[in-house]
Amino acid sequence: MRLNEAYVQAVVDRHMEGVEVVLVEVAGNRARRIVRVFLDHPSGVTHGLCGQLSPLVGEAIDADALVDGPYVLEVSSPGLDRPLRTPEHFAAQVGRRISLRTVQPVEGRRSWQGELVDADAESVEVVAAGHRARIPLANVARANLVYEFDRRKTE
């Protein structure tokens, strides 16, 4: 058994419907390990939702001894710059601005920031600085939304 999105999703599904585990990260070192779980829900992620699921996830991790040594568990929303990991994540964000880093260069570049114009099960298409590129999902190292503030509302 591994501590990953599928594991935590199975734990969450036993207790609550409609919650998506977006990302599970394990950071830090053996002396101070941090386990971060990012959740999403159609009606939003609240402190109450995180507070309800945090002990359930922690108990499961402990029962299955998935983290060696002490750790801190953080359960939260993915935030405005939410990570994009699955074909479904990308498809839901078509038309939005994203930042994407590839494993291997695509058209001589590894970093892309621009509009996500298409997404399917195999690849995404990004328009960045006038260049259009189709990038296989297998070549995506990491990707996230780029939140754009509407300055007109603050002036």
URRAJO-V831431 format. One record per residue. N is the residue number from 0. OMEGA is omega as a letter, one per 40 degrees, with the letter a starting at -180 (* if undefined). D_CENTER is the distance of its C-alpha to the mean C-alpha in Angstrom with 2 decimals. Layout:
BEGIN
((N:OMEGA:D_CENTER) (N:OMEGA:D_CENTER))
END
This chain:
BEGIN
((0:i:20.82) (1:i:17.62) (2:a:15.05) (3:a:11.84) (4:a:9.61) (5:i:12.87) (6:a:15.00) (7:i:13.32) (8:i:13.02) (9:i:16.73) (10:a:17.59) (11:a:16.08) (12:i:17.77) (13:a:21.05) (14:a:21.10) (15:i:19.46) (16:i:18.83) (17:i:16.27) (18:i:13.38) (19:i:10.12) (20:a:8.15) (21:a:4.46) (22:i:4.33) (23:i:7.85) (24:i:9.38) (25:a:13.15) (26:i:14.89) (27:i:18.48) (28:a:21.64) (29:a:23.79) (30:a:25.51) (31:a:22.52) (32:i:19.36) (33:i:16.27) (34:i:13.82) (35:i:10.72) (36:i:9.19) (37:a:6.80) (38:i:8.49) (39:i:9.41) (40:a:13.04) (41:i:15.28) (42:i:17.47) (43:i:15.02) (44:a:13.90) (45:i:17.05) (46:i:18.36) (47:i:20.36) (48:i:17.57) (49:i:15.87) (50:i:19.43) (51:a:20.28) (52:a:17.52) (53:a:17.45) (54:i:20.90) (55:i:20.37) (56:i:17.40) (57:i:19.44) (58:i:22.54) (59:i:21.04) (60:i:19.72) (61:a:23.21) (62:a:25.11) (63:i:23.62) (64:a:23.90) (65:i:20.49) (66:a:20.50) (67:i:23.66) (68:a:25.13) (69:i:24.15) (70:i:20.64) (71:i:19.06) (72:i:16.44) (73:i:14.16) (74:a:12.61) (75:i:11.22) (76:i:9.43) (77:i:6.28) (78:a:9.29) (79:a:10.90) (80:a:8.95) (81:i:5.57) (82:i:3.32) (83:a:5.12) (84:a:5.78) (85:i:8.64) (86:i:11.85) (87:i:11.52) (88:a:8.43) (89:a:10.68) (90:a:13.80) (91:a:12.95) (92:i:12.66) (93:a:15.88) (94:a:18.14) (95:i:15.65) (96:i:15.43) (97:i:12.69) (98:a:12.73) (99:i:12.54) (100:a:14.03) (101:i:15.84) (102:i:17.32) (103:i:20.71) (104:i:22.13) (105:a:22.34) (106:i:25.53) (107:a:25.94) (108:i:22.65) (109:i:19.42) (110:i:17.86) (111:i:17.47) (112:a:16.93) (113:a:18.20) (114:i:18.12) (115:a:16.22) (116:i:19.38) (117:i:18.73) (118:i:16.33) (119:a:17.52) (120:a:16.88) (121:a:17.90) (122:i:17.11) (123:i:16.15) (124:a:18.78) (125:i:18.48) (126:a:21.43) (127:i:21.57) (128:i:24.86) (129:i:26.84) (130:i:25.56) (131:a:23.98) (132:i:22.15) (133:a:20.86) (134:i:18.29) (135:i:17.81) (136:i:14.30) (137:a:15.81) (138:a:16.37) (139:i:12.91) (140:i:12.13) (141:i:9.05) (142:i:8.34) (143:i:7.42) (144:i:9.67) (145:a:12.88) (146:i:14.41) (147:i:18.13) (148:i:20.50) (149:a:23.59) (150:a:26.36) (151:a:29.02) (152:a:28.06) (153:a:28.53) (154:*:31.86))
END
